[in-house]
Amino acid sequence: MRITLVSSYFPTFAGSYRGHSALHIFRLLSSAAEVTALVPLASYPKLVRRLVPAAAGFEPGFQPAGIETTYVRYFALPYLTRPVNGFSSLRALLPHLRATSPDVIFNYWLYPDGYAAVRAGKILGVPAIVGSIGSDLRRITDPFTRHYVTKTVRAADAVVTVSEELRRRAIDLGAAPDKVTTIVNGCDTSIFRFFGRSEARRETGCDESWRLILYVGSLLAAKGLSELVDAFAALARSIPEARLALVGEGRFRGAMEQRAAAAGVLDRILFPGKIASRQVASWICAADVFCLPSYSEGCPNVIVEALACGCPVVATNVGGIPELCNERSGILVPPRDTERLRRALDEALSKTWDRESIAAASRRKWQDAADETLAVCRRVLAAR
């Protein structure tokens, strides 16, 4: 079977961690199928690239390890060309799809990529499967995108979502229920596994006496980091040993530092920066509690990783998060509620958690996700 992935949710020169779940799954699929990737990227004029850093970073020679990947550019302008980006990416992708001659087209990210994938499938007579990872269904910001996302999930041969909550959203938009499958993310269980807290504290340089709260991810306001800093500042008044570690990078770091300094807790917050997965696992095992107070999520892989390490979780009850945590592994709170977040963190730090049991119940691997993805491809191909 020849499967061509069509998705901008994939590593790029400017964002090597982008689309890591798609990369993991399709690397594993390559042992059972002939896999290639086409990554459509909006090509902005030079002036826009200067003004918008996220619009830069295309490097035609860049190749993520393990998959033959072609980066395909199409002309776009921020916001202005959004209604036609699906058609523009389709025009750019079609010659490459004809050359790869896939048996199945697979997609992550519903618009414009998924729309282009489904239209290409109709033109070439090839089944097309589209996948939602979260924001592409949960945060549709304009009527044009909603229109094309709706057409995409209705016309696709199958729809894959990373949570049941997203599955319900796809069905609400008109996708046939029997064509929508939930495939939850996995993790690398050789890295993210339970091991001794003392060992992890030595590796990360954390003092044994600290009551450590950990966040891992992009430092963005939408991740609820204002509420996290404020909740930590309030908590720190009654727990002198409390520390907050924020692993990752992002444009919100400066605002967080100002907020923490104003509250007098900047010296109790650690910024390890962007680090490798094995180091992330050490920080998770060193932490007393993992916190993700996001406003919106699909299936946050970092929670899958935290639970695989046996670390209890405090998170917001949004998206697919309630499907990952239960009362034995975490505490859920509403988004944007600093006081509820503070109380949950206080409770989590005071509670005795069975970390080995949390880890034992959370052993979903990337191979599991890859096997289920391959099953959907086979089912769609057989139906044709």
Residue, then its C-alpha position, 0 to 999 in steps of 0.5 A: m500500500r502506498i500512503t501519501l501524507v498531505s499535511s502542514y502539521f509536520p516538522t519544518f526547518a523553522g519548527s522541527y518539533r511541529g507535527h511530532s505526532a504525525l512524524h512518529i505515526f508515519r515513521l512507524l507506518s513505513s514498516a508496513a506501507e510505502v510512505t511519502a509526505l507532502v507538506p504544503l506551506a504558504s509562501y508569503p511575499k518578502l515584506v510579510r516574511r520580514l514582518v511576520p517571523a512565523a511566515a519565514g523559515f522555508e528550507p527546501g533541502f530540509q528532511p525529517a529523518g525516516i520519511e521521504t518528504t517534499y515541501v510544496r509552496y503556494f502563494a498566500l497572504p495572511y488572512l486575505t487569501r484564507p478563502v482560497n488557500g485550499f484551492s491554491s494548495l490543491r493546485a500546488l499539490l496535484p502534480h506531486l500527488r500524480a507523481t507519487s500515485p498513492d493508494v490512499i491520501f492521508n491528512y492532518w489539519l483540516y483546512p486548507d490542507g484537508y480540503a486540498a487532500v479531499r479534492a485531490g482524491k476526487i480528481l485522482g480517484v483515490p480515497a482521502i482520509v482527513g485527521s483533526i488534531g484539535s484547533d482545526l475543529r475547536r478554534i474555527t475563527d472565520p466563516f470561510t474556514r468553517h464552510y470548508v472544514t464542513k465540506t471536508v469532513r462530509a466529503a472525506d472517505a474517513v475522518v480521524t480525530v485524536s479525542e472523542e470530543l473532536r469526534r463529536r464535533a466532526i459529527d456535528l458538522g455533518a460527518a457520517p458517524d460510522k466514518v469517524t474514528t478516534i485514535v488517541n496519541g501515544c508516546d515513546t514509552s522507552i523514554f517516558r516511563f516511571f523512575g525514581r524521583s530522587e534520581a530525577r532530581r539529581e539529573t535536573g538539579c532540583d533540591e529534594s525539599w522542593r514542592l515542584i510544579l512543572y509545565v512543558g510546552s510553548l510559552l504562550a498566553a493561550k496555554g493559561l500561563s498567566e493564571l498559572v503564574d498567578a496561582f503559583a504566586a498565591l500558593a507560594r505564600s503558604i508553601p515556602e518550598a514551592r517551585l515552578a518549572l516552565v520547560g519550553e520557549g515562546r513569546f510569552r516568557g517576558a510577560m510571565e517574568q514581569r508578572a512573577a517579578a511583580a508578585g515577588v516570586l520570580d526567583r522561585i520560577l525556573f526556565p530550563g528552556k527547550i530541551a530534548s525528550r529524555q531531559v523532559a522525562s527527567w523533569i516530569c519524574a522530578a515534579d510533584v505535579f504536572c500542570l497544563p491550564s490551557y484554554s483549548e486542547g485536542c489530545p495534548n501529548v504532554i499529558v500522555e507523557a506525564l501520565a506514562c511517567g507516573c506524574p499526577v496532573v492538574a489541567t483544565n477540563v477542555g477538549g480531550i483532556p478529561e478523556l486522559c485523566n481520572e480521579r486517580s491520576g489528576i484534578l481538572v479545573p475550568p479554564r481561566d479560573t486562577e483560584r480554582l487552579r490554585r486550590a487544585l495545585d494545593e490539593a495535588l501537592s498535599k495528596t499522596w499519589d500512587r505514581e507507579s499505578i498511574a504509570a502502569a495505567s498509561r502505557r499507550k505507545w506510538q505503535d498503537a496509534a500507528d496500527e490503528t491508523l493503518a487499520v483505517c487506511r486498509r478499511v477505506l481502501a477495501a471499501r473502494 
